[in-house]
């Protein structure tokens, strides 16, 4: 629950959009910049609606 999740990057799973997980905020920020991520989320910000979208 302390992780950081990058949503909407050019890196996708076989099923499409995915949340890419990082232990450190700096790593998530670097990834987001390099891979054109849309947003960094924390666990409490991940909604059921987002999970449904990713399915």
Buried (B, 14 or more C-beta within 10 A) or exposed (E): EEBBBBBBBEBEEEEEBBBBEBEEEEBBBBBBEEEEBEEBBEEEEBEEEBEEEBE
